[in-house]
Amino acid sequence: MPIIAAIPDEERLLMRKEAQQTLDKNYARRLIAILMLHQGMTVTDVARILCAARSSVGRWINWFTLHGVEGLKSLKAGRAQRWPVADILKLLPLLVQRSPQDFGWLRSCWSTELLARIVNQLLTWFSIPLPCTDISKWQVLSGAGLHQR
């Protein structure tokens, strides 16, 4: 009795081709595992051949059953973004067009620290403060220079 549902010939060919062409070798390994299981191999045999834990092969089966081939793709490395970057990139040029004096500050020129403070005040629903280093990085992306008026 097969462990996974039958896979159509066309999809199997696409999976084999994807496994050969992808640069993500972990994704290729998961595709090959599913193809081996489809041929009737046991989870133990697949795990031994691919040097993976049986629990990992079981997890791959679950991902494939729930999400298909898309479920086998590797996730992006790193943590997810905490800030609404697109919104901040729209906000920075608008802030820089005005003077800090419009916001009640005595200064006539913007600094990254002051911009970070204003953005943190505007985005109060986030409990994590926005660091100035992110502001200076996003200024370049948004095209907002510090000394504009």
C-alpha positions as CSV (number, residue, x, y, z in Angstrom):
1,M,0.0,0.0,0.0
2,P,1.6,3.3,-1.1
3,I,2.3,5.9,1.6
4,I,1.4,8.9,-0.6
5,A,-1.4,9.4,-3.2
6,A,-0.7,8.6,-6.8
7,I,1.1,11.4,-8.7
8,P,0.2,12.0,-12.3
9,D,3.0,11.3,-14.9
10,E,3.3,14.9,-15.9
11,E,3.7,16.1,-12.4
12,R,6.3,13.4,-11.7
13,L,8.3,14.5,-14.7
14,L,8.1,18.2,-13.6
15,M,9.2,17.2,-10.1
16,R,12.2,15.2,-11.5
17,K,13.2,18.1,-13.7
18,E,12.8,20.6,-10.9
19,A,15.0,18.4,-8.6
20,Q,17.7,18.4,-11.3
21,Q,17.6,22.1,-12.1
22,T,17.1,23.8,-8.7
23,L,20.0,25.4,-6.8
24,D,18.3,24.6,-3.5
25,K,19.6,21.1,-2.8
26,N,17.4,20.6,0.2
27,Y,14.3,21.2,-2.0
28,A,15.7,18.7,-4.5
29,R,16.3,16.2,-1.7
30,R,12.6,16.5,-0.6
31,L,11.4,16.1,-4.2
32,I,13.5,13.0,-4.6
33,A,12.2,11.6,-1.4
34,I,8.6,12.0,-2.6
35,L,9.4,10.4,-5.9
36,M,11.1,7.5,-4.2
37,L,8.1,7.0,-1.9
38,H,5.8,7.1,-5.0
39,Q,7.9,4.2,-6.5
40,G,6.9,2.2,-3.4
41,M,10.0,2.5,-1.2
42,T,9.5,2.6,2.6
43,V,10.1,5.6,4.7
44,T,13.0,3.8,6.4
45,D,14.7,3.1,3.0
46,V,14.2,6.6,1.8
47,A,15.6,8.0,5.0
48,R,18.6,5.7,4.9
49,I,19.4,6.5,1.2
50,L,19.0,10.3,1.6
51,C,20.8,10.3,5.0
52,A,17.8,11.9,6.7
53,A,15.8,11.1,9.8
54,R,12.6,9.1,9.4
55,S,10.8,11.9,11.2
56,S,12.1,14.3,8.5
57,V,10.8,12.1,5.7
58,G,7.4,11.9,7.5
59,R,7.3,15.7,7.8
60,W,8.0,16.0,4.1
61,I,5.2,13.6,3.3
62,N,2.9,15.8,5.5
63,W,4.0,19.0,3.7
64,F,3.5,17.3,0.3
65,T,0.1,16.0,1.2
66,L,-1.1,19.3,2.6
67,H,0.4,21.8,0.1
68,G,1.7,19.8,-2.9
69,V,5.1,20.5,-4.4
70,E,4.9,24.1,-3.1
71,G,5.0,22.8,0.4
72,L,8.4,21.2,-0.2
73,K,10.1,24.5,-1.1
74,S,12.5,26.0,1.4
75,L,11.4,29.0,3.4
76,K,13.3,32.2,3.1
77,A,16.2,32.4,5.6
78,G,16.1,34.8,8.6
79,R,13.2,36.2,10.6
80,A,10.3,37.9,9.2
81,Q,10.2,41.7,9.0
82,R,8.8,43.4,12.0
83,W,8.2,46.8,10.5
84,P,5.9,47.9,7.7
85,V,8.8,48.9,5.4
86,A,6.6,49.9,2.5
87,D,4.7,52.3,4.7
88,I,7.8,53.8,6.2
89,L,9.4,54.2,2.8
90,K,6.3,56.3,1.8
91,L,6.4,58.3,5.1
92,L,10.1,59.3,5.0
93,P,10.0,61.6,1.9
94,L,6.9,63.3,3.3
95,L,8.6,63.9,6.7
96,V,11.8,65.2,5.1
97,Q,9.8,67.7,3.0
98,R,8.7,69.4,6.2
99,S,10.9,71.0,8.8
100,P,11.5,69.5,12.2
101,Q,10.1,72.8,13.6
102,D,6.7,71.8,12.1
103,F,6.7,68.9,14.6
104,G,7.6,71.1,17.6
105,W,11.4,70.7,17.5
106,L,13.9,73.6,17.6
107,R,16.2,72.1,15.1
108,S,16.2,73.2,11.5
109,C,17.7,70.1,9.9
110,W,16.8,66.4,10.2
111,S,19.0,63.8,11.7
112,T,18.4,60.0,11.6
113,E,17.8,60.0,15.4
114,L,15.1,62.7,15.1
115,L,13.5,60.9,12.1
116,A,13.5,57.6,14.1
117,R,11.9,59.4,17.0
118,I,9.1,60.9,14.8
119,V,8.5,57.6,13.0
120,N,8.3,55.9,16.4
121,Q,5.7,58.4,17.6
122,L,3.7,58.0,14.4
123,L,3.8,54.2,14.6
124,T,2.9,53.8,18.3
125,W,1.1,50.5,17.8
126,F,4.5,48.7,17.6
127,S,6.0,47.9,20.9
128,I,9.5,47.6,19.5
129,P,11.3,50.9,18.9
130,L,12.6,51.6,15.4
131,P,16.4,52.0,15.5
132,C,18.1,54.9,13.7
133,T,20.2,52.5,11.6
134,D,17.1,51.2,9.9
135,I,16.0,54.8,9.2
136,S,19.4,55.6,7.5
137,K,19.2,52.4,5.5
138,W,15.6,53.1,4.4
139,Q,16.4,56.8,3.5
140,V,18.6,55.6,0.7
141,L,15.8,53.3,-0.6
142,S,13.2,56.0,-0.4
143,G,15.4,58.7,-1.9
144,A,14.8,61.0,1.1
145,G,17.8,63.1,1.9
146,L,18.3,64.5,5.4
147,H,19.0,68.1,4.5
148,Q,16.0,68.7,2.3
149,R,13.4,71.3,3.2
